[in-house]
Amino acid sequence: MDKSCYFCQENTQYIDYKNTELLRKFLSGQAKILPPRRTGVCNYHQRQLATAIKRARFMALLAITTR
């Protein structure tokens, strides 16, 4: 896996919580947020990503857990 930040390469300014297809790429099979060492995302975008995932969960766009 390429370890350069996906969002830096795409020149992304804001990670939208409504883009659930993109957010699901950064979740594990148990719907946990993957760490940056696994995804290759920089610290700045990892914080934005975590906030976007938490907002999407709160708005019921993403599942909190899978059972």
Backbone atoms as SQL, in Angstrom:
CREATE TABLE atoms (id INTEGER PRIMARY KEY, chain TEXT, resi INTEGER, resn TEXT, atom TEXT, x REAL, y REAL, z REAL);
INSERT INTO atoms VALUES
  (1, 'A', 1, 'MET', 'N', 0.843, -1.176, 0.000),
  (2, 'A', 1, 'MET', 'CA', 0.000, 0.000, 0.000),
  (3, 'A', 1, 'MET', 'C', 0.892, 1.244, 0.000),
  (4, 'A', 2, 'ASP', 'N', 0.519, 2.207, -0.794),
  (5, 'A', 2, 'ASP', 'CA', 1.267, 3.453, -0.858),
  (6, 'A', 2, 'ASP', 'C', 1.058, 4.226, 0.439),
  (7, 'A', 3, 'LYS', 'N', 2.140, 4.696, 1.051),
  (8, 'A', 3, 'LYS', 'CA', 2.044, 5.330, 2.354),
  (9, 'A', 3, 'LYS', 'C', 1.934, 6.847, 2.296),
  (10, 'A', 4, 'SER', 'N', 1.747, 7.428, 1.102),
  (11, 'A', 4, 'SER', 'CA', 1.525, 8.863, 1.048),
  (12, 'A', 4, 'SER', 'C', 0.034, 9.130, 1.276),
  (13, 'A', 5, 'CYS', 'N', -0.251, 10.274, 1.836),
  (14, 'A', 5, 'CYS', 'CA', -1.618, 10.605, 2.243),
  (15, 'A', 5, 'CYS', 'C', -2.542, 10.712, 1.023),
  (16, 'A', 6, 'TYR', 'N', -3.645, 9.985, 1.065),
  (17, 'A', 6, 'TYR', 'CA', -4.640, 9.994, -0.016),
  (18, 'A', 6, 'TYR', 'C', -5.229, 11.392, -0.195),
  (19, 'A', 7, 'PHE', 'N', -5.534, 12.053, 0.906),
  (20, 'A', 7, 'PHE', 'CA', -6.190, 13.358, 0.836),
  (21, 'A', 7, 'PHE', 'C', -5.232, 14.454, 0.376),
  (22, 'A', 8, 'CYS', 'N', -3.947, 14.347, 0.718),
  (23, 'A', 8, 'CYS', 'CA', -2.950, 15.304, 0.233),
  (24, 'A', 8, 'CYS', 'C', -2.759, 15.147, -1.270),
  (25, 'A', 9, 'GLN', 'N', -2.759, 13.909, -1.751),
  (26, 'A', 9, 'GLN', 'CA', -2.615, 13.666, -3.186),
  (27, 'A', 9, 'GLN', 'C', -3.801, 14.220, -3.966),
  (28, 'A', 10, 'GLU', 'N', -4.995, 14.081, -3.403),
  (29, 'A', 10, 'GLU', 'CA', -6.212, 14.553, -4.069),
  (30, 'A', 10, 'GLU', 'C', -6.445, 16.045, -3.849),
  (31, 'A', 11, 'ASN', 'N', -5.587, 16.683, -3.046),
  (32, 'A', 11, 'ASN', 'CA', -5.701, 18.106, -2.700),
  (33, 'A', 11, 'ASN', 'C', -7.066, 18.403, -2.075),
  (34, 'A', 12, 'THR', 'N', -7.461, 17.568, -1.116),
  (35, 'A', 12, 'THR', 'CA', -8.744, 17.695, -0.438),
  (36, 'A', 12, 'THR', 'C', -8.627, 18.714, 0.697),
  (37, 'A', 13, 'GLN', 'N', -9.511, 19.714, 0.685),
  (38, 'A', 13, 'GLN', 'CA', -9.505, 20.728, 1.732),
  (39, 'A', 13, 'GLN', 'C', -10.412, 20.333, 2.898),
  (40, 'A', 14, 'TYR', 'N', -11.521, 19.639, 2.593),
  (41, 'A', 14, 'TYR', 'CA', -12.514, 19.309, 3.608),
  (42, 'A', 14, 'TYR', 'C', -13.020, 17.889, 3.354),
  (43, 'A', 15, 'ILE', 'N', -13.039, 17.080, 4.395),
  (44, 'A', 15, 'ILE', 'CA', -13.557, 15.716, 4.284),
  (45, 'A', 15, 'ILE', 'C', -15.025, 15.764, 4.684),
  (46, 'A', 16, 'ASP', 'N', -15.903, 15.492, 3.743),
  (47, 'A', 16, 'ASP', 'CA', -17.342, 15.621, 3.957),
  (48, 'A', 16, 'ASP', 'C', -17.901, 14.371, 4.638),
  (49, 'A', 17, 'TYR', 'N', -18.656, 14.567, 5.706),
  (50, 'A', 17, 'TYR', 'CA', -19.239, 13.437, 6.427),
  (51, 'A', 17, 'TYR', 'C', -20.342, 12.751, 5.630),
  (52, 'A', 18, 'LYS', 'N', -20.864, 13.395, 4.601),
  (53, 'A', 18, 'LYS', 'CA', -21.934, 12.800, 3.797),
  (54, 'A', 18, 'LYS', 'C', -21.412, 11.856, 2.726),
  (55, 'A', 19, 'ASN', 'N', -20.105, 11.864, 2.494),
  (56, 'A', 19, 'ASN', 'CA', -19.491, 10.983, 1.499),
  (57, 'A', 19, 'ASN', 'C', -19.165, 9.647, 2.172),
  (58, 'A', 20, 'THR', 'N', -20.180, 8.818, 2.377),
  (59, 'A', 20, 'THR', 'CA', -20.005, 7.583, 3.142),
  (60, 'A', 20, 'THR', 'C', -19.191, 6.537, 2.394),
  (61, 'A', 21, 'GLU', 'N', -19.217, 6.567, 1.071),
  (62, 'A', 21, 'GLU', 'CA', -18.417, 5.597, 0.304),
  (63, 'A', 21, 'GLU', 'C', -16.928, 5.800, 0.580),
  (64, 'A', 22, 'LEU', 'N', -16.502, 7.035, 0.639),
  (65, 'A', 22, 'LEU', 'CA', -15.108, 7.344, 0.931),
  (66, 'A', 22, 'LEU', 'C', -14.770, 7.003, 2.381),
  (67, 'A', 23, 'LEU', 'N', -15.660, 7.347, 3.301),
  (68, 'A', 23, 'LEU', 'CA', -15.398, 7.101, 4.723),
  (69, 'A', 23, 'LEU', 'C', -15.300, 5.613, 5.028),
  (70, 'A', 24, 'ARG', 'N', -16.061, 4.774, 4.323),
  (71, 'A', 24, 'ARG', 'CA', -16.030, 3.329, 4.576),
  (72, 'A', 24, 'ARG', 'C', -14.681, 2.704, 4.239),
  (73, 'A', 25, 'LYS', 'N', -13.916, 3.348, 3.353),
  (74, 'A', 25, 'LYS', 'CA', -12.584, 2.836, 3.016),
  (75, 'A', 25, 'LYS', 'C', -11.628, 2.922, 4.200),
  (76, 'A', 26, 'PHE', 'N', -11.942, 3.773, 5.158),
  (77, 'A', 26, 'PHE', 'CA', -11.073, 3.989, 6.302),
  (78, 'A', 26, 'PHE', 'C', -11.631, 3.359, 7.575),
  (79, 'A', 27, 'LEU', 'N', -12.566, 2.412, 7.428),
  (80, 'A', 27, 'LEU', 'CA', -13.130, 1.675, 8.554),
  (81, 'A', 27, 'LEU', 'C', -12.744, 0.205, 8.438),
  (82, 'A', 28, 'SER', 'N', -12.587, -0.447, 9.586),
  (83, 'A', 28, 'SER', 'CA', -12.288, -1.878, 9.587),
  (84, 'A', 28, 'SER', 'C', -13.585, -2.666, 9.394),
  (85, 'A', 29, 'GLY', 'N', -13.478, -3.968, 9.400),
  (86, 'A', 29, 'GLY', 'CA', -14.649, -4.827, 9.263),
  (87, 'A', 29, 'GLY', 'C', -15.613, -4.705, 10.427),
  (88, 'A', 30, 'GLN', 'N', -15.093, -4.287, 11.582),
  (89, 'A', 30, 'GLN', 'CA', -15.936, -4.088, 12.769),
  (90, 'A', 30, 'GLN', 'C', -16.376, -2.633, 12.908),
  (91, 'A', 31, 'ALA', 'N', -16.235, -1.845, 11.845),
  (92, 'A', 31, 'ALA', 'CA', -16.635, -0.433, 11.786),
  (93, 'A', 31, 'ALA', 'C', -15.811, 0.435, 12.728),
  (94, 'A', 32, 'LYS', 'N', -14.551, 0.066, 12.959),
  (95, 'A', 32, 'LYS', 'CA', -13.648, 0.896, 13.759),
  (96, 'A', 32, 'LYS', 'C', -12.808, 1.746, 12.815),
  (97, 'A', 33, 'ILE', 'N', -12.422, 2.915, 13.276),
  (98, 'A', 33, 'ILE', 'CA', -11.582, 3.801, 12.475),
  (99, 'A', 33, 'ILE', 'C', -10.176, 3.217, 12.419),
  (100, 'A', 34, 'LEU', 'N', -9.664, 3.029, 11.210),
  (101, 'A', 34, 'LEU', 'CA', -8.328, 2.463, 11.049),
  (102, 'A', 34, 'LEU', 'C', -7.257, 3.489, 11.424),
  (103, 'A', 35, 'PRO', 'N', -6.149, 3.033, 11.996),
  (104, 'A', 35, 'PRO', 'CA', -5.082, 3.960, 12.390),
  (105, 'A', 35, 'PRO', 'C', -4.331, 4.484, 11.167),
  (106, 'A', 36, 'PRO', 'N', -3.668, 5.623, 11.307),
  (107, 'A', 36, 'PRO', 'CA', -2.948, 6.196, 10.161),
  (108, 'A', 36, 'PRO', 'C', -1.788, 5.331, 9.675),
  (109, 'A', 37, 'ARG', 'N', -1.200, 4.529, 10.532),
  (110, 'A', 37, 'ARG', 'CA', -0.109, 3.652, 10.083),
  (111, 'A', 37, 'ARG', 'C', -0.624, 2.572, 9.142),
  (112, 'A', 38, 'ARG', 'N', -1.906, 2.284, 9.194),
  (113, 'A', 38, 'ARG', 'CA', -2.514, 1.283, 8.315),
  (114, 'A', 38, 'ARG', 'C', -3.013, 1.896, 7.011),
  (115, 'A', 39, 'THR', 'N', -3.502, 3.132, 7.084),
  (116, 'A', 39, 'THR', 'CA', -4.087, 3.775, 5.911),
  (117, 'A', 39, 'THR', 'C', -3.113, 4.682, 5.183),
  (118, 'A', 40, 'GLY', 'N', -2.084, 5.171, 5.882),
  (119, 'A', 40, 'GLY', 'CA', -1.124, 6.064, 5.270),
  (120, 'A', 40, 'GLY', 'C', -1.580, 7.506, 5.220),
  (121, 'A', 41, 'VAL', 'N', -2.588, 7.862, 5.999),
  (122, 'A', 41, 'VAL', 'CA', -3.110, 9.228, 6.020),
  (123, 'A', 41, 'VAL', 'C', -2.277, 10.057, 7.001),
  (124, 'A', 42, 'CYS', 'N', -2.012, 11.320, 6.647),
  (125, 'A', 42, 'CYS', 'CA', -1.231, 12.193, 7.533),
  (126, 'A', 42, 'CYS', 'C', -2.056, 12.553, 8.775),
  (127, 'A', 43, 'ASN', 'N', -1.370, 13.073, 9.802),
  (128, 'A', 43, 'ASN', 'CA', -2.036, 13.390, 11.069),
  (129, 'A', 43, 'ASN', 'C', -3.150, 14.417, 10.904),
  (130, 'A', 44, 'TYR', 'N', -2.908, 15.426, 10.082),
  (131, 'A', 44, 'TYR', 'CA', -3.898, 16.474, 9.858),
  (132, 'A', 44, 'TYR', 'C', -5.192, 15.894, 9.294),
  (133, 'A', 45, 'HIS', 'N', -5.068, 15.074, 8.249),
  (134, 'A', 45, 'HIS', 'CA', -6.261, 14.502, 7.630),
  (135, 'A', 45, 'HIS', 'C', -6.850, 13.369, 8.462),
  (136, 'A', 46, 'GLN', 'N', -6.044, 12.698, 9.291),
  (137, 'A', 46, 'GLN', 'CA', -6.574, 11.659, 10.162),
  (138, 'A', 46, 'GLN', 'C', -7.547, 12.270, 11.173),
  (139, 'A', 47, 'ARG', 'N', -7.209, 13.440, 11.696),
  (140, 'A', 47, 'ARG', 'CA', -8.116, 14.111, 12.643),
  (141, 'A', 47, 'ARG', 'C', -9.408, 14.535, 11.944),
  (142, 'A', 48, 'GLN', 'N', -9.289, 15.069, 10.731),
  (143, 'A', 48, 'GLN', 'CA', -10.493, 15.445, 9.967),
  (144, 'A', 48, 'GLN', 'C', -11.328, 14.217, 9.630),
  (145, 'A', 49, 'LEU', 'N', -10.659, 13.130, 9.289),
  (146, 'A', 49, 'LEU', 'CA', -11.341, 11.889, 8.938),
  (147, 'A', 49, 'LEU', 'C', -12.116, 11.342, 10.132),
  (148, 'A', 50, 'ALA', 'N', -11.487, 11.334, 11.299),
  (149, 'A', 50, 'ALA', 'CA', -12.152, 10.832, 12.507),
  (150, 'A', 50, 'ALA', 'C', -13.373, 11.677, 12.839),
  (151, 'A', 51, 'THR', 'N', -13.256, 12.988, 12.705),
  (152, 'A', 51, 'THR', 'CA', -14.391, 13.869, 12.968),
  (153, 'A', 51, 'THR', 'C', -15.519, 13.606, 11.982),
  (154, 'A', 52, 'ALA', 'N', -15.187, 13.432, 10.710),
  (155, 'A', 52, 'ALA', 'CA', -16.205, 13.179, 9.686),
  (156, 'A', 52, 'ALA', 'C', -16.906, 11.845, 9.936),
  (157, 'A', 53, 'ILE', 'N', -16.153, 10.816, 10.324),
  (158, 'A', 53, 'ILE', 'CA', -16.756, 9.508, 10.604),
  (159, 'A', 53, 'ILE', 'C', -17.675, 9.603, 11.815),
  (160, 'A', 54, 'LYS', 'N', -17.250, 10.303, 12.847),
  (161, 'A', 54, 'LYS', 'CA', -18.087, 10.450, 14.044),
  (162, 'A', 54, 'LYS', 'C', -19.358, 11.232, 13.741),
  (163, 'A', 55, 'ARG', 'N', -19.259, 12.253, 12.901),
  (164, 'A', 55, 'ARG', 'CA', -20.456, 13.009, 12.502),
  (165, 'A', 55, 'ARG', 'C', -21.400, 12.137, 11.683),
  (166, 'A', 56, 'ALA', 'N', -20.842, 11.332, 10.781),
  (167, 'A', 56, 'ALA', 'CA', -21.679, 10.447, 9.962),
  (168, 'A', 56, 'ALA', 'C', -22.378, 9.400, 10.827),
  (169, 'A', 57, 'ARG', 'N', -21.691, 8.911, 11.853),
  (170, 'A', 57, 'ARG', 'CA', -22.326, 7.963, 12.781),
  (171, 'A', 57, 'ARG', 'C', -23.457, 8.639, 13.537),
  (172, 'A', 58, 'PHE', 'N', -23.224, 9.862, 13.997),
  (173, 'A', 58, 'PHE', 'CA', -24.240, 10.593, 14.747),
  (174, 'A', 58, 'PHE', 'C', -25.483, 10.851, 13.903),
  (175, 'A', 59, 'MET', 'N', -25.279, 11.118, 12.604),
  (176, 'A', 59, 'MET', 'CA', -26.399, 11.365, 11.698),
  (177, 'A', 59, 'MET', 'C', -26.975, 10.072, 11.126),
  (178, 'A', 60, 'ALA', 'N', -26.496, 8.933, 11.600),
  (179, 'A', 60, 'ALA', 'CA', -26.962, 7.601, 11.197),
  (180, 'A', 60, 'ALA', 'C', -26.696, 7.316, 9.714),
  (181, 'A', 61, 'LEU', 'N', -25.643, 7.901, 9.166),
  (182, 'A', 61, 'LEU', 'CA', -25.236, 7.594, 7.798),
  (183, 'A', 61, 'LEU', 'C', -24.301, 6.392, 7.763),
  (184, 'A', 62, 'LEU', 'N', -23.596, 6.179, 8.874),
  (185, 'A', 62, 'LEU', 'CA', -22.710, 5.010, 9.033),
  (186, 'A', 62, 'LEU', 'C', -23.148, 4.248, 10.262),
  (187, 'A', 63, 'ALA', 'N', -22.937, 2.940, 10.224),
  (188, 'A', 63, 'ALA', 'CA', -23.248, 2.108, 11.385),
  (189, 'A', 63, 'ALA', 'C', -22.199, 2.339, 12.466),
  (190, 'A', 64, 'ILE', 'N', -22.635, 2.312, 13.712),
  (191, 'A', 64, 'ILE', 'CA', -21.700, 2.470, 14.827),
  (192, 'A', 64, 'ILE', 'C', -20.926, 1.173, 15.005),
  (193, 'A', 65, 'THR', 'N', -21.612, 0.045, 14.956),
  (194, 'A', 65, 'THR', 'CA', -20.964, -1.258, 15.009),
  (195, 'A', 65, 'THR', 'C', -21.641, -2.175, 14.010),
  (196, 'A', 66, 'THR', 'N', -20.966, -3.274, 13.703),
  (197, 'A', 66, 'THR', 'CA', -21.578, -4.296, 12.854),
  (198, 'A', 66, 'THR', 'C', -21.796, -5.544, 13.706),
  (199, 'A', 67, 'ARG', 'N', -22.965, -6.101, 13.602),
  (200, 'A', 67, 'ARG', 'CA', -23.263, -7.309, 14.392),
  (201, 'A', 67, 'ARG', 'C', -23.864, -8.362, 13.520);
